[in-house]
Amino acid sequence: MKTDYIGHDRAYQRKRQNPAYAGWNEAASLADDWQNCWQPLIQRKHFPKTGKLLELGCGAGNISIKFAQLGYDVTGVDIASTAINWAIENAAKADVDIAFLLNDVLTLSDIEDESFDLALDGHCFHCIIGEDRTRFLQSAYRILKNNGVLAINTMCNEVPMEADWQENFDPQSRCLMHGDLATRYIGDSNDILREVINAGFRIFTMEVLPPRHSEDLADLQLIATKI
C-alpha cells in the first residue's frame, strides 16, 4: 500500500504556526492524553521505573519531556525534521536533557543493538502500514536489551460512526485512506497482539481503553518484554 510517512513533516510545519498547539495536538489535549493514557500505564507492575527510554515517533517531544522529568534517560526519534527541531525547543523550555534524533523508526539506523531498557510507542505504531509494521517491531526488538520492555499505545477496533471516519476507512485493509494513501492502521486489538507476539515479545499486560467521546477510537495499551 502507498504511504507518505514524511508527510507528517508538512503537518508539523502547519501545526507549529498555530500558537494553540504544543505538538501534534493542542496543549490541553496533550495534557489530557498524559493523564488518561500514560500515567496509568506507568503505574503498572511491569513498566520500568528507571532506565534508558527510547520514544519511537517522538514528534515535538511532549511525552519524552514528561518521562525525562520523571528521571528516565530519554532519547526520541522521528522522521520529521520540523518535529525534531520543535522537540529540541520544547525540551530547552522545560530545562530537561534529551537526545532527539532525526531517524526512521523502521530501521533505527543510528541506534545501537541492545542499548535501551524501554522502547515506547507514543501513538506512532498506528501510523505504520502493512509490512512496515513488522520492520517497526523488529527494530524495536533489536535495540532493546535482553528482557527489555516495549510499551505500546495504539488506536484499535471500531472506527466512529461519523461520516468522515466511515468514508475514509477501508474495512478490508483496516486502514484510513486519503486518496490512494494509507495513513492509519486501525487494527483489531487481537491482531495487534499477535503482531507483537510474532515479533518475539511476550505480553505482560494489555488493556483496551474505550473511546472517551463519540469521535474517538479505543486504544490498545500493552506492555511486553523481549524474549
C-alpha positions as CSV (number, residue, x, y, z in Angstrom):
1,M,0.0,0.0,0.0
2,K,1.2,3.5,-0.7
3,T,2.4,5.5,2.3
4,D,3.6,9.1,2.9
5,Y,5.3,9.0,6.3
6,I,7.3,12.1,5.6
7,G,4.0,13.9,5.1
8,H,4.0,14.2,8.9
9,D,6.7,16.9,8.5
10,R,4.3,19.1,6.5
11,A,1.6,18.6,9.1
12,Y,4.1,19.6,11.9
13,Q,5.0,22.7,9.9
14,R,1.4,23.8,9.8
15,K,0.8,23.0,13.5
16,R,3.9,24.8,14.6
17,Q,2.5,28.0,13.2
18,N,-0.6,27.7,15.4
19,P,0.1,29.0,19.0
20,A,-2.6,26.7,20.4
21,Y,-0.5,23.7,19.5
22,A,2.3,22.4,21.7
23,G,2.9,19.4,19.4
24,W,0.7,17.2,17.3
25,N,-2.3,18.3,19.4
26,E,-3.3,21.3,21.3
27,A,-1.7,21.7,24.7
28,A,-4.9,20.8,26.6
29,S,-5.3,17.6,24.6
30,L,-1.7,16.6,25.2
31,A,-2.2,17.1,29.0
32,D,-5.3,15.0,28.9
33,D,-3.5,12.2,27.0
34,W,-0.8,12.2,29.6
35,Q,-3.2,12.0,32.5
36,N,-5.5,9.4,31.0
37,C,-3.2,7.2,29.0
38,W,0.4,7.4,30.1
39,Q,0.2,7.9,33.9
40,P,-2.0,4.8,34.4
41,L,0.4,2.8,32.2
42,I,3.5,3.9,34.2
43,Q,1.9,2.6,37.4
44,R,1.6,-0.9,36.1
45,K,3.9,-3.5,37.7
46,H,5.9,-4.4,34.6
47,F,6.6,-0.8,33.4
48,P,10.2,0.0,34.2
49,K,10.5,2.8,36.8
50,T,14.0,3.9,35.7
51,G,16.4,3.3,32.8
52,K,17.2,4.3,29.2
53,L,14.0,5.0,27.3
54,L,13.6,5.4,23.5
55,E,10.4,7.1,22.3
56,L,9.5,5.8,18.8
57,G,8.0,8.7,16.8
58,C,8.6,11.3,19.4
59,G,7.0,14.2,17.4
60,A,7.5,17.5,19.2
61,G,8.9,15.7,22.3
62,N,5.9,16.2,24.6
63,I,5.9,12.6,26.0
64,S,9.7,12.4,26.1
65,I,9.8,15.5,28.2
66,K,7.4,14.1,30.7
67,F,9.5,10.9,31.1
68,A,12.7,12.9,31.4
69,Q,11.1,14.9,34.2
70,L,10.4,11.6,35.9
71,G,14.1,10.7,35.8
72,Y,14.3,8.5,32.8
73,D,17.4,8.8,30.4
74,V,15.4,9.7,27.3
75,T,16.1,9.6,23.6
76,G,13.5,10.5,21.0
77,V,13.5,9.7,17.3
78,D,11.2,10.9,14.5
79,I,11.3,11.1,10.7
80,A,10.0,14.7,10.6
81,S,12.8,17.3,10.9
82,T,10.3,20.0,11.9
83,A,9.1,17.8,14.8
84,I,12.7,17.2,15.9
85,N,13.5,20.9,15.9
86,W,10.3,21.6,17.8
87,A,11.2,18.9,20.3
88,I,14.6,20.4,20.9
89,E,13.0,23.8,21.5
90,N,10.3,22.3,23.9
91,A,13.0,20.4,25.9
92,A,15.1,23.6,26.3
93,K,12.0,25.4,27.6
94,A,11.3,22.5,30.0
95,D,15.0,22.5,31.1
96,V,15.5,18.8,30.5
97,D,18.3,17.0,28.7
98,I,17.0,14.7,25.9
99,A,18.7,13.4,22.8
100,F,16.4,14.0,19.8
101,L,17.5,12.2,16.6
102,L,16.2,12.5,13.1
103,N,15.8,8.8,12.3
104,D,13.4,6.3,10.7
105,V,11.6,4.1,13.2
106,L,11.6,1.3,10.6
107,T,15.4,1.0,10.8
108,L,16.6,3.0,13.8
109,S,19.9,3.1,11.9
110,D,21.5,5.5,14.4
111,I,20.7,3.3,17.5
112,E,23.0,0.5,18.6
113,D,21.8,-3.0,19.3
114,E,20.6,-3.8,22.8
115,S,21.1,-0.3,24.1
116,F,17.8,0.6,25.7
117,D,15.8,-0.7,28.6
118,L,12.4,0.6,27.3
119,A,11.0,1.3,23.8
120,L,7.9,3.5,24.0
121,D,5.4,3.9,21.2
122,G,3.8,7.2,21.7
123,H,1.0,6.8,19.1
124,C,3.3,6.1,16.2
125,F,2.6,2.4,15.6
126,H,-0.9,3.0,14.1
127,C,0.7,5.3,11.5
128,I,2.8,2.4,10.2
129,I,1.2,0.4,7.4
130,G,1.4,-3.1,6.0
131,E,4.7,-5.0,6.1
132,D,6.4,-1.9,7.6
133,R,4.7,-2.8,10.9
134,T,6.9,-5.9,11.1
135,R,10.0,-3.8,10.4
136,F,9.0,-1.4,13.2
137,L,8.7,-4.2,15.7
138,Q,11.9,-5.9,14.5
139,S,13.8,-2.6,15.0
140,A,12.3,-2.1,18.5
141,Y,13.4,-5.7,19.3
142,R,16.9,-5.1,18.1
143,I,17.6,-2.0,20.1
144,L,16.2,-3.4,23.4
145,K,18.5,-5.1,25.9
146,N,17.7,-8.6,27.0
147,N,14.4,-8.6,28.9
148,G,13.9,-5.0,27.7
149,V,10.3,-3.7,27.6
150,L,8.2,-2.5,24.8
151,A,5.2,-0.3,25.7
152,I,2.6,0.4,23.0
153,N,-0.4,2.8,23.0
154,T,-2.2,2.4,19.7
155,M,-5.6,3.0,18.2
156,C,-7.7,-0.1,17.6
157,N,-11.0,-1.8,16.9
158,E,-14.1,0.0,15.6
159,V,-14.0,3.4,13.9
160,P,-16.5,6.1,14.9
161,M,-19.8,6.3,13.0
162,E,-19.2,9.9,11.9
163,A,-19.2,10.3,8.2
164,D,-15.5,11.5,7.9
165,W,-14.3,8.2,9.5
166,Q,-16.7,5.9,7.7
167,E,-16.0,7.5,4.2
168,N,-12.2,7.1,4.6
169,F,-12.0,3.7,6.3
170,D,-11.3,0.6,4.3
171,P,-12.6,-2.4,6.2
172,Q,-10.6,-4.9,4.2
173,S,-7.1,-3.4,5.0
174,R,-8.4,-1.7,8.1
175,C,-6.6,1.4,7.0
176,L,-7.7,5.0,6.8
177,M,-7.3,6.1,3.2
178,H,-6.9,9.6,1.8
179,G,-7.0,9.1,-2.0
180,D,-4.5,6.3,-2.6
181,L,-2.5,6.9,0.6
182,A,-2.9,4.7,3.6
183,T,-2.4,7.0,6.7
184,R,-3.5,5.0,9.7
185,Y,-4.0,1.3,10.6
186,I,-7.0,0.7,12.9
187,G,-6.4,-3.0,13.6
188,D,-8.4,-5.4,15.7
189,S,-6.8,-5.5,19.1
190,N,-6.2,-9.2,18.9
191,D,-4.5,-8.9,15.6
192,I,-2.1,-6.3,17.0
193,L,-1.3,-8.5,20.0
194,R,-0.4,-11.3,17.5
195,E,1.9,-9.0,15.6
196,V,3.8,-8.2,18.8
197,I,4.0,-11.8,19.9
198,N,5.2,-12.9,16.4
199,A,8.0,-10.3,16.6
200,G,9.4,-12.2,19.6
201,F,7.8,-10.4,22.5
202,R,5.9,-11.8,25.5
203,I,2.9,-9.8,26.6
204,F,3.0,-8.9,30.3
205,T,-0.3,-6.9,30.3
206,M,-2.8,-5.4,28.0
207,E,-5.9,-3.3,28.2
208,V,-8.3,-1.8,25.7
209,L,-9.2,1.7,26.8
210,P,-12.7,2.7,25.4
211,P,-13.2,5.8,23.4
212,R,-13.6,8.9,25.6
213,H,-16.1,10.6,23.2
214,S,-18.1,9.8,20.1
215,E,-15.4,10.9,17.6
216,D,-12.6,9.0,19.3
217,L,-11.3,5.5,19.0
218,A,-10.4,2.8,21.5
219,D,-6.7,2.5,22.4
220,L,-4.8,-0.7,23.0
221,Q,-2.2,-0.4,25.7
222,L,0.2,-3.2,26.2
223,I,3.5,-3.9,28.0
224,A,5.7,-6.7,26.5
225,T,9.2,-8.0,27.1
226,K,11.9,-9.1,24.7
227,I,12.5,-12.8,24.9
